[in-house]
Amino acid sequence: MVAGARLPARRVGIVLPYLNDYRVPLLTALDDRLTTGGVELVVATGSPEGADVARNDRADGYPTSTLGTLRIPTPKGRLQIRRLGSDVLDSDLIIVEHAVKNLESHGLLYRPRPSRKVAIWGHGHTITKPLGSGARVLQRTMALRADWYFGYTAGSVQRAQVMGMPADRCTNVQNTVDTARLRQVRTSHPRRETSTWEALYVGGLDGTKRIDFLIEAAQKVHAEDPRFVLKVVGDGRERHKIEELAAEPWCDYLGSFPLADRFELVRDCRVILMPGRVGLAAVDSFALRTPLVTTEWDWHAPEFEYLSVENSVVTENGLDAYVEGVLRLMRDPDRLAGLQAQCETSADEFSIDNTARRYAEGIMAALDSSRRSRV
Protein backbone atom coordinates (compact mmCIF):
# COMPACT_ATOMS: atom_id res chain seq x y z
CA MET A 1 0.00 0.00 0.00
CA VAL A 2 1.28 3.48 -0.83
CA ALA A 3 2.52 5.38 2.21
CA GLY A 4 -0.19 7.66 3.55
CA ALA A 5 -2.97 5.82 1.69
CA ARG A 6 -6.15 5.41 3.70
CA LEU A 7 -7.12 1.93 4.78
CA PRO A 8 -10.47 0.80 3.37
CA ALA A 9 -13.25 1.31 5.93
CA ARG A 10 -14.49 -1.72 7.77
CA ARG A 11 -18.20 -2.05 8.27
CA VAL A 12 -20.37 -3.06 11.22
CA GLY A 13 -24.04 -3.89 10.81
CA ILE A 14 -26.52 -3.81 13.71
CA VAL A 15 -29.96 -5.43 13.36
CA LEU A 16 -32.65 -4.05 15.68
CA PRO A 17 -36.32 -5.01 16.11
CA TYR A 18 -37.26 -1.37 15.41
CA LEU A 19 -35.82 2.10 15.99
CA ASN A 20 -37.26 3.70 19.10
CA ASP A 21 -36.64 7.13 20.59
CA TYR A 22 -34.06 6.22 23.19
CA ARG A 23 -31.76 4.37 20.76
CA VAL A 24 -31.17 7.38 18.48
CA PRO A 25 -28.65 9.21 20.74
CA LEU A 26 -26.66 6.01 21.33
CA LEU A 27 -26.47 5.14 17.64
CA THR A 28 -25.44 8.70 16.80
CA ALA A 29 -22.68 8.74 19.42
CA LEU A 30 -21.54 5.24 18.43
CA ASP A 31 -21.45 6.22 14.75
CA ASP A 32 -19.24 9.21 15.56
CA ARG A 33 -16.75 7.08 17.49
CA LEU A 34 -16.61 4.32 14.88
CA THR A 35 -16.18 6.78 12.01
CA THR A 36 -13.18 8.25 13.79
CA GLY A 37 -11.74 4.73 13.92
CA GLY A 38 -12.33 4.11 10.20
CA VAL A 39 -15.39 1.91 10.71
CA GLU A 40 -18.71 2.41 8.95
CA LEU A 41 -21.90 1.70 10.90
CA VAL A 42 -25.08 0.52 9.19
CA VAL A 43 -28.32 -0.18 11.05
CA ALA A 44 -31.25 -2.25 9.80
CA THR A 45 -34.57 -2.39 11.59
CA GLY A 46 -37.84 -4.26 11.51
CA SER A 47 -41.19 -2.80 12.56
CA PRO A 48 -42.76 -2.67 16.02
CA GLU A 49 -45.24 -5.42 16.78
CA GLY A 50 -47.51 -6.49 19.62
CA ALA A 51 -47.45 -4.22 22.66
CA ASP A 52 -44.66 -2.12 21.12
CA VAL A 53 -47.08 -0.72 18.53
CA ALA A 54 -49.28 0.88 21.18
CA ARG A 55 -46.31 2.56 22.88
CA ASN A 56 -45.96 4.96 19.93
CA ASP A 57 -42.21 5.36 20.41
CA ARG A 58 -40.97 4.57 16.92
CA ALA A 59 -38.38 7.11 15.80
CA ASP A 60 -36.80 8.27 12.57
CA GLY A 61 -33.88 10.31 13.91
CA TYR A 62 -31.14 7.98 12.64
CA PRO A 63 -30.78 6.57 9.11
CA THR A 64 -31.70 2.89 8.90
CA SER A 65 -32.75 0.42 6.25
CA THR A 66 -36.13 -1.24 6.77
CA LEU A 67 -36.23 -5.02 6.70
CA GLY A 68 -38.94 -6.99 4.98
CA THR A 69 -40.30 -9.51 7.48
CA LEU A 70 -42.11 -12.81 7.13
CA ARG A 71 -43.90 -13.75 10.36
CA ILE A 72 -44.75 -17.36 11.11
CA PRO A 73 -47.37 -18.07 13.82
CA THR A 74 -46.71 -21.03 16.13
CA PRO A 75 -48.47 -22.33 19.27
CA LYS A 76 -45.74 -20.71 21.38
CA GLY A 77 -45.61 -17.35 19.61
CA ARG A 78 -44.56 -15.95 16.29
CA LEU A 79 -41.25 -16.66 14.62
CA GLN A 80 -39.95 -14.28 11.99
CA ILE A 81 -37.52 -14.17 9.11
CA ARG A 82 -36.20 -10.74 8.22
CA ARG A 83 -34.64 -10.20 4.80
CA LEU A 84 -31.20 -8.68 5.36
CA GLY A 85 -29.79 -6.48 2.63
CA SER A 86 -26.26 -6.39 1.27
CA ASP A 87 -25.46 -3.37 3.45
CA VAL A 88 -25.65 -5.68 6.48
CA LEU A 89 -24.59 -8.96 4.91
CA ASP A 90 -21.38 -7.47 3.52
CA SER A 91 -20.34 -6.15 6.95
CA ASP A 92 -17.22 -7.40 8.67
CA LEU A 93 -19.19 -7.75 11.91
CA ILE A 94 -22.94 -8.23 12.22
CA ILE A 95 -24.58 -7.67 15.61
CA VAL A 96 -27.95 -9.33 16.27
CA GLU A 97 -30.32 -9.73 19.21
CA HIS A 98 -30.15 -12.76 21.48
CA ALA A 99 -33.66 -13.69 20.34
CA VAL A 100 -34.64 -17.22 19.39
CA LYS A 101 -37.60 -16.00 17.30
CA ASN A 102 -35.35 -14.24 14.74
CA LEU A 103 -34.63 -17.07 12.33
CA GLU A 104 -32.26 -15.02 10.19
CA SER A 105 -29.93 -14.74 13.21
CA HIS A 106 -29.61 -18.52 13.37
CA GLY A 107 -28.82 -18.52 9.66
CA LEU A 108 -26.03 -16.00 10.18
CA LEU A 109 -24.55 -17.95 13.07
CA TYR A 110 -24.55 -21.28 11.22
CA ARG A 111 -23.77 -20.12 7.68
CA PRO A 112 -20.17 -20.62 6.54
CA ARG A 113 -18.56 -17.19 6.83
CA PRO A 114 -14.89 -17.11 5.90
CA SER A 115 -14.38 -13.50 7.00
CA ARG A 116 -17.60 -12.12 8.50
CA LYS A 117 -18.06 -12.28 12.27
CA VAL A 118 -21.40 -12.38 14.07
CA ALA A 119 -21.94 -10.96 17.56
CA ILE A 120 -24.91 -10.89 19.92
CA TRP A 121 -26.30 -7.94 21.87
CA GLY A 122 -28.48 -9.11 24.73
CA HIS A 123 -29.33 -9.91 28.33
CA GLY A 124 -27.09 -13.00 28.54
CA HIS A 125 -30.29 -14.98 28.30
CA THR A 126 -33.92 -13.94 28.52
CA ILE A 127 -34.79 -12.67 32.01
CA THR A 128 -37.98 -10.65 31.38
CA LYS A 129 -40.25 -13.69 31.03
CA PRO A 130 -40.17 -17.44 31.71
CA LEU A 131 -37.78 -19.27 29.42
CA GLY A 132 -38.66 -22.83 28.39
CA SER A 133 -36.05 -25.54 28.20
CA GLY A 134 -36.11 -25.55 24.40
CA ALA A 135 -35.60 -21.79 24.17
CA ARG A 136 -32.81 -21.97 26.73
CA VAL A 137 -31.00 -24.60 24.66
CA LEU A 138 -31.36 -22.47 21.53
CA GLN A 139 -30.09 -19.34 23.30
CA ARG A 140 -27.12 -21.31 24.59
CA THR A 141 -26.44 -22.61 21.09
CA MET A 142 -26.51 -19.05 19.75
CA ALA A 143 -24.00 -17.96 22.40
CA LEU A 144 -21.72 -20.88 21.58
CA ARG A 145 -21.68 -19.87 17.90
CA ALA A 146 -21.19 -16.12 18.40
CA ASP A 147 -17.83 -14.42 17.95
CA TRP A 148 -18.54 -11.72 20.55
CA TYR A 149 -21.16 -10.78 23.14
CA PHE A 150 -22.32 -7.25 23.98
CA GLY A 151 -24.11 -7.46 27.33
CA TYR A 152 -26.48 -4.75 28.47
CA THR A 153 -25.03 -4.85 32.00
CA ALA A 154 -22.44 -6.66 34.08
CA GLY A 155 -25.11 -9.23 34.99
CA SER A 156 -25.84 -9.77 31.30
CA VAL A 157 -22.17 -10.54 30.69
CA GLN A 158 -22.14 -13.01 33.58
CA ARG A 159 -25.19 -14.80 32.15
CA ALA A 160 -23.57 -14.90 28.71
CA GLN A 161 -20.51 -16.57 30.20
CA VAL A 162 -22.74 -19.18 31.85
CA MET A 163 -24.20 -19.75 28.38
CA GLY A 164 -20.72 -20.46 27.02
CA MET A 165 -19.18 -17.11 25.99
CA PRO A 166 -15.50 -16.71 26.92
CA ALA A 167 -14.93 -13.75 29.25
CA ASP A 168 -12.41 -12.18 26.85
CA ARG A 169 -15.06 -12.05 24.11
CA CYS A 170 -17.62 -10.10 26.14
CA THR A 171 -18.25 -6.38 26.51
CA ASN A 172 -20.43 -4.76 29.16
CA VAL A 173 -21.84 -1.73 27.34
CA GLN A 174 -23.57 -0.49 30.53
CA ASN A 175 -26.81 0.26 28.71
CA THR A 176 -28.28 3.68 29.28
CA VAL A 177 -30.17 6.53 27.63
CA ASP A 178 -29.25 10.15 27.00
CA THR A 179 -30.25 11.95 30.19
CA ALA A 180 -28.41 15.23 29.64
CA ARG A 181 -31.61 17.13 28.89
CA LEU A 182 -33.46 15.62 31.82
CA ARG A 183 -30.66 16.57 34.17
CA GLN A 184 -30.66 20.09 32.79
CA VAL A 185 -34.40 20.64 33.21
CA ARG A 186 -34.30 19.14 36.69
CA THR A 187 -31.64 21.64 37.67
CA SER A 188 -33.54 24.58 36.17
CA HIS A 189 -36.89 23.41 37.62
CA PRO A 190 -36.26 22.41 41.24
CA ARG A 191 -38.98 20.66 43.17
CA ARG A 192 -41.33 22.98 45.06
CA GLU A 193 -43.00 22.46 48.41
CA THR A 194 -46.69 21.80 47.82
CA SER A 195 -49.67 20.75 49.91
CA THR A 196 -49.99 17.57 47.84
CA TRP A 197 -47.53 14.66 47.62
CA GLU A 198 -47.09 13.91 43.93
CA ALA A 199 -45.90 10.58 42.52
CA LEU A 200 -45.15 9.87 38.86
CA TYR A 201 -45.62 6.85 36.64
CA VAL A 202 -43.87 7.13 33.26
CA GLY A 203 -43.58 4.39 30.66
CA GLY A 204 -45.56 1.86 28.70
CA LEU A 205 -49.13 1.21 29.77
CA ASP A 206 -49.25 -2.56 29.31
CA GLY A 207 -49.04 -5.84 31.16
CA THR A 208 -45.27 -5.85 31.68
CA LYS A 209 -45.64 -2.74 33.83
CA ARG A 210 -48.37 -4.27 36.05
CA ILE A 211 -50.83 -1.42 35.54
CA ASP A 212 -53.56 -3.15 37.58
CA PHE A 213 -51.15 -3.43 40.52
CA LEU A 214 -50.19 0.25 40.11
CA ILE A 215 -53.83 1.35 40.12
CA GLU A 216 -54.79 -0.69 43.17
CA ALA A 217 -51.71 0.45 45.08
CA ALA A 218 -52.38 4.10 44.23
CA GLN A 219 -55.98 3.79 45.44
CA LYS A 220 -54.86 2.31 48.74
CA VAL A 221 -52.15 4.92 49.29
CA HIS A 222 -54.58 7.77 48.63
CA ALA A 223 -57.14 6.23 50.98
CA GLU A 224 -54.49 6.21 53.74
CA ASP A 225 -53.07 9.65 52.97
CA PRO A 226 -55.23 12.06 50.92
CA ARG A 227 -52.17 14.19 50.10
CA PHE A 228 -51.21 11.55 47.55
CA VAL A 229 -51.55 12.48 43.86
CA LEU A 230 -50.59 10.25 40.92
CA LYS A 231 -49.47 11.68 37.60
CA VAL A 232 -49.18 9.31 34.63
CA VAL A 233 -47.20 9.79 31.41
CA GLY A 234 -47.18 7.08 28.76
CA ASP A 235 -49.20 5.07 26.29
CA GLY A 236 -50.05 1.47 25.57
CA ARG A 237 -52.74 -1.18 25.38
CA GLU A 238 -53.99 -0.51 28.92
CA ARG A 239 -54.26 3.26 28.61
CA HIS A 240 -58.03 3.01 29.07
CA LYS A 241 -57.51 1.80 32.64
CA ILE A 242 -55.52 4.90 33.49
CA GLU A 243 -58.04 7.13 31.74
CA GLU A 244 -60.77 5.62 33.92
CA LEU A 245 -58.70 6.19 37.06
CA ALA A 246 -58.11 9.80 35.98
CA ALA A 247 -61.78 10.48 36.71
CA GLU A 248 -60.59 10.64 40.32
CA PRO A 249 -59.44 14.14 41.33
CA TRP A 250 -56.15 12.77 42.69
CA CYS A 251 -55.07 11.09 39.42
CA ASP A 252 -53.95 13.02 36.35
CA TYR A 253 -53.29 11.30 33.01
CA LEU A 254 -51.08 13.68 31.06
CA GLY A 255 -50.67 11.73 27.81
CA SER A 256 -47.44 10.56 26.21
CA PHE A 257 -44.44 12.84 25.64
CA PRO A 258 -40.73 13.10 26.43
CA LEU A 259 -40.56 14.35 30.00
CA ALA A 260 -38.03 17.03 29.16
CA ASP A 261 -40.48 18.62 26.69
CA ARG A 262 -43.16 19.35 29.31
CA PHE A 263 -41.27 18.98 32.54
CA GLU A 264 -43.25 21.67 34.31
CA LEU A 265 -46.15 19.20 34.52
CA VAL A 266 -44.18 16.71 36.62
CA ARG A 267 -41.50 18.85 38.29
CA ASP A 268 -42.91 18.39 41.80
CA CYS A 269 -43.20 14.59 41.69
CA ARG A 270 -41.22 13.10 44.56
CA VAL A 271 -41.00 9.44 43.51
CA ILE A 272 -41.63 7.27 40.47
CA LEU A 273 -43.99 4.35 41.08
CA MET A 274 -43.15 1.32 38.96
CA PRO A 275 -44.24 -1.98 40.51
CA GLY A 276 -43.72 -3.86 37.23
CA ARG A 277 -40.75 -4.16 34.93
CA VAL A 278 -37.91 -1.76 35.64
CA GLY A 279 -35.41 -1.20 32.86
CA LEU A 280 -33.98 2.07 31.62
CA ALA A 281 -36.47 3.91 33.83
CA ALA A 282 -33.82 3.42 36.51
CA VAL A 283 -31.49 5.78 34.65
CA ASP A 284 -34.26 8.33 34.11
CA SER A 285 -35.05 8.29 37.82
CA PHE A 286 -31.44 9.14 38.63
CA ALA A 287 -31.44 12.04 36.17
CA LEU A 288 -34.70 13.37 37.63
CA ARG A 289 -33.46 12.91 41.23
CA THR A 290 -36.74 11.08 41.72
CA PRO A 291 -36.26 7.62 43.27
CA LEU A 292 -38.08 4.57 41.96
CA VAL A 293 -40.37 2.56 44.20
CA THR A 294 -40.63 -0.95 42.80
CA THR A 295 -40.96 -4.58 43.88
CA GLU A 296 -38.90 -7.76 44.03
CA TRP A 297 -40.65 -8.98 40.88
CA ASP A 298 -39.12 -11.82 38.89
CA TRP A 299 -39.15 -10.23 35.45
CA HIS A 300 -37.23 -6.97 35.61
CA ALA A 301 -34.93 -5.91 32.76
CA PRO A 302 -31.14 -5.89 33.21
CA GLU A 303 -30.97 -2.22 34.27
CA PHE A 304 -32.76 -3.16 37.49
CA GLU A 305 -29.19 -3.95 38.61
CA TYR A 306 -28.50 -0.22 38.85
CA LEU A 307 -30.89 0.15 41.80
CA SER A 308 -29.63 0.06 45.37
CA VAL A 309 -30.97 0.75 48.85
CA GLU A 310 -29.31 4.18 48.62
CA ASN A 311 -31.10 5.36 45.45
CA SER A 312 -34.44 3.52 45.39
CA VAL A 313 -37.00 1.49 47.33
CA VAL A 314 -37.54 -2.16 46.43
CA THR A 315 -40.31 -3.74 48.46
CA GLU A 316 -41.45 -7.33 48.75
CA ASN A 317 -43.55 -8.39 45.78
CA GLY A 318 -46.96 -7.86 47.32
CA LEU A 319 -49.57 -5.13 47.29
CA ASP A 320 -49.58 -4.44 51.02
CA ALA A 321 -45.78 -4.29 51.20
CA TYR A 322 -45.69 -1.91 48.25
CA VAL A 323 -48.33 0.40 49.68
CA GLU A 324 -46.54 0.46 53.02
CA GLY A 325 -43.26 1.28 51.25
CA VAL A 326 -44.82 4.36 49.64
CA LEU A 327 -46.52 5.46 52.87
CA ARG A 328 -43.26 5.20 54.82
CA LEU A 329 -41.63 7.60 52.37
CA MET A 330 -44.53 9.99 52.69
CA ARG A 331 -44.02 9.99 56.46
CA ASP A 332 -40.21 10.26 56.35
CA PRO A 333 -39.09 13.34 54.40
CA ASP A 334 -35.48 13.00 55.57
CA ARG A 335 -35.18 9.50 54.11
CA LEU A 336 -36.81 10.66 50.87
CA ALA A 337 -34.39 13.58 50.63
CA GLY A 338 -31.47 11.17 51.07
CA LEU A 339 -32.72 8.94 48.26
CA GLN A 340 -33.18 11.95 45.98
CA ALA A 341 -29.63 13.14 46.68
CA GLN A 342 -28.19 9.68 45.97
CA CYS A 343 -30.07 9.58 42.67
CA GLU A 344 -28.03 12.58 41.55
CA THR A 345 -24.81 10.78 42.50
CA SER A 346 -25.92 7.64 40.66
CA ALA A 347 -26.71 9.69 37.56
CA ASP A 348 -23.02 10.57 37.24
CA GLU A 349 -22.22 6.88 36.62
CA PHE A 350 -24.32 6.63 33.46
CA SER A 351 -23.93 8.64 30.27
CA ILE A 352 -24.59 7.97 26.62
CA ASP A 353 -20.99 8.89 25.81
CA ASN A 354 -19.72 6.26 28.23
CA THR A 355 -22.00 3.60 26.73
CA ALA A 356 -20.94 4.55 23.19
CA ARG A 357 -17.28 4.40 24.23
CA ARG A 358 -17.67 0.95 25.76
CA TYR A 359 -19.61 -0.29 22.74
CA ALA A 360 -17.10 1.13 20.26
CA GLU A 361 -14.17 -0.38 22.15
CA GLY A 362 -15.89 -3.76 22.10
CA ILE A 363 -16.61 -3.48 18.39
CA MET A 364 -12.99 -2.64 17.60
CA ALA A 365 -11.82 -5.58 19.74
CA ALA A 366 -14.25 -7.90 17.96
CA LEU A 367 -13.11 -6.69 14.52
CA ASP A 368 -9.47 -7.20 15.45
CA SER A 369 -10.01 -10.64 17.00
CA SER A 370 -9.68 -13.96 15.27
CA ARG A 371 -12.75 -15.96 14.40
CA ARG A 372 -13.94 -17.99 17.34
CA SER A 373 -13.27 -21.70 17.24
CA ARG A 374 -16.53 -23.61 16.98
CA VAL A 375 -17.52 -25.99 19.76
N, C-alpha and C positions, 0 to 999 in steps of 0.2 A: 504494500500500500504506500502511496506517495506520502512523504512526511507532511503533516499538517492536514491530511485529508480527514474528513469527518467519518466516523464509523457509522454504518447503516443503523437506523433506529430499530431497537427491538420493540416488540408489541406485546401488550398484556390485554386480554379480554376478560371482562367480568360479566357474568350472566345473573341478572336479578329477576325476581318474580314480577316486580313493577317498580317504577320510579316514584317514590313518595317524597314529601316535602323535606323530611329531615336528612335524607341521603344526599341532597344536592350540595350542601356546603362541604361534606366530606369528599365527594367525588371531585369537586372543583379544587380543593386543597391537595388532594392526592394527585390529580392531573398535573398541577403546577410542579410538584416535587419530582414526579416521574419524568416530565419533560426536561427538567434541568439535568436529569441523569441520562438523557438520551433514550428514553423509553416512551413509546406512544401508548396511550390508554384508550381502549374502545369499550363501550358499555352497551349491552343488549338487554332488552327488557320484554317481559310478557305483559299481560294485562291483569288488573286486580280482579279477584273472583271471591265469591262467598261473602263473608262478613266484611272483607276489605273494601268491597264496592260501596257499601253504605257509609264508610268512614270519610269518603270524599277528600282523600288526602293525596290523590295522584298529582304529580308535578310535571312541569316541562322545562325546568330551569337548567337542565344539563343535556347536551346532545346525546341521544341514544338511538339505536336502531330497534325497531319493533319486531318481535318474533311472531311468526305465524305459529299457532298452537292447535294441536289435535288433542282433545280431551276424551278420555276413555273411562266411562263409569264402571265401577266394580262394587261388589257388596261392602267393601271396606273403605270406600271413598274413590275419588277420581284420580286416575293416573293421567299424565300428559306427556306428549312429545312436542318439543319446541324445535322449529326449524332454524338452525343456526346458520348465519351467513358466512361468507368468506372472510369478512372483517374479523370475526371471532375465530373461525377455524384455522386461519393462517397465523394466529398469534403464537408467540413463543411460549406463553404461559396462559392457560385458561383457568379462571377461578369460578367455581360453581357452588351452589348451596349444598349443604349436607342433607338433602331431601330425597327420600326413596322414591317419591312420586314422579320425579323428573327423569323420565326414561332416557332422555338424550345425555344426561350426566353419566349414566351407566355405560352408554355407548362410548363416550369420550374416555372413560377410565379403562375400558377393556379393548378399545381399538388399538391396533399396532400404531405407535407414534414414534418414529425414529428420532425426532428432534423436539416435538412439542411436549410440554409438561402440563399436567392438570393438577390444580390445587383445590382445596375445599375451604369454604368460609362458613363457619357454623358454631353450634353450641357444644361441640364434642360428641354429643348425641342428643336426641330430642328430650327436652326436660319440661316442656310446656303442656304436655298431655301424656296419657299412658302410652307406652311403647310396647307393642306385641313382640313376641319372641322372633317372629319372621322378620319384622322391620328392624329389630335390633341386629340380627344376623346380617341383613343387607347393609345397614349403616356401618357395621364393622368391616364388611367386605369393601365398601367404598373407601374407608380410612386406610385399609391395607393396600389399596391400589393407588392412593394419591401420592403425589410427589411432595406436597407441602400442605400444612394446615394453618389457617388463619382463624384463631379462636376469638370469640367476642370478648372474653374475659379470662383471667387466670384459671378460674374453674373450668371454663370451656377447654382450655389447653390440657388441663389434667384429665378431663374426660376423654379427649382425643387420644391421649397417651394410653389410657386404659383400653381404648379401641384398637390400639396397635400402631399409632404414629410415634416415630422416634422423637425424643425431646428436641434434638437439634434440627428438626424439620418442622417446628411449630413456632408461630408468632402470636403473642397476645397483643391484639390491636387496641385493647382497652376501649371498647365501643362507647361512643358518646354522640352528642349532638352539639351543634353550634349554640352556645348559650351566651355569647357576648352581648347580644341585644337585650336579652332578659336581665342580665346582670346590670346593664346600663340603666334600664327603666326602673329596676328595683332601687338602684341608688338614687335616681332622680325623683322617685315617688315612694318615699318612706311610708311605712305603715302608720296609720293614725289611730289614736284612742277613740273608740266608739262605744256606744251603749250596747251594741250587739256584739256577738262573738261569731265572726264569719269563718266558715270552712269552705274549701274549694274542692270540687271534683273536676278534673280535666282529662280527657282521653276518649277512647272509643266507647260507645254506648252499646255493648253487646255482652254475650254470655261470659267471655273470658274475664270481664271486669266485674262480674258478680253484681250486676245492677240491682237485682232484687234484695240482696244482702245490704247494699249501700242504702237503699230506700228505707228498709226496715230499721236499720241502725240509726239513720238520721231521724226517723220518727220517734224512736225511743229516747235519743239524746235530747231532742227538743221538748219532749214531754217532761223530762227531768229538769231541764234548764232552758227556760223560754228565751234566753239570750241567743241561743243557737240559731244561726242562719246558714243555709247551704246554697252555694252558687255552683252552677254546673255549666261547663263548657265542653262541647264535643258533639259527635254525631254517630249514628249507627242504627242497627236494626231495632234496638230497644229504646229509641228516643221517645216513643209515645209514652212509655212508663214515666219518664222524667217530666214530660209535658203535663201528664196528669198530676204528678206530685206538685208541680209548679202552681197549681191552683191554690195551694197553701200559701199564706202570706210570708212564711219563713223560708220558702224555697224559690229560687230565681233561676230559670233556665235562660241562659244568655245566647245560645246558639253555638256555632262552631267558627273559630277564628284563631289565628296565632295570638297567643297571650300578649306578646309585645305590641301588637297593633292596637289593642284596646285595653291596655293594662289598668287604666283608671277604674275599670269595672270590677277588678279583683284585687286592687292594691292592698286592701285591709284584711284580706284572708290570712288567717293565722296558721292554718294547717291545710294539708291536702289529704282528703280521705280517699283511700284506694284499697278496699278490702280484697279485691281480686288481683289479677296479674300485674305485678310491678316489673317494668322493664326500664326503658330510658326515662320514664317519669322520675326516676330517682335523681338523675342528673338535673332535670328541670327544677326539682324541689330544692336542690342545693343552690342553683342560680337565683331562685326566688327567695332564698332564706326562709322557706316555708316547709317545715318538716312533714314527711309522709307519716300517716298512720295506716298501717296495713296489718296483715295477719300471717301466721305461720301456715300458709296455704301450700299445697304440694306443687303447684304448677306455675310458679313465678318464672320470668325470663332471667337470663344470666345476670343482668345488671342489678338484680336484687342483691347480689354480693356486695354492692357498694354501700348498702345500709349498715348502720351500726347503732349501738345503744346511745351513742353520743349525738347522732344526727337524725334519728327517726324513732318511731315507736312501732314495735312489732308485737302484737298481742297473740294470745292463743287463738286458734282458728275456731272461734265460736262467737255467736252474736252477743251474748252477755259480756264476754271478755272484751270484745271490741268496743261496745258502748261504754263500758267502765273505763277503758283506756282513754277514750275521748273526754269523758267527764273529769277524769283526774287531771288532764291538761287544762281543762277549763278552770279548775279549782287551784291550779298551781302555776301562776304566771312566771315565777322564777325559773321553774324547770322548763317551761315553754321558751323563755328567753334564752336559756342555755342551748336548747336544741336549735333555735334559729341562728344563734351565733356560730355553732359548729357547722351548720349547713354552709355558711359562707366560707369557712375553712376548707370543707370538703370540696366546694366548687373549684378551688384552686388546683385540685388534683386532676381535673378533667377539662380538656380543651380539644377542639377539633384539630388544631395544629398538631397536638401531641399524637392524636390518633392517626392522622395522615402521615406523620413521621414514622410511627411504628409500622404502619401498613407498608409504606414505601420501602423501608429498610428490609422488611420481610420479603417483599416482591423482588428486590435486588438480590437478596440472598438466594431466593428460589431460582431466579434466572441464572445465577452463577454456579448453582449446584449441579452435581451430576444427576442423571436420571436415577430414581430410586430402584433398587433391586426388588424384583417381584417376589412375593412370598407365596 
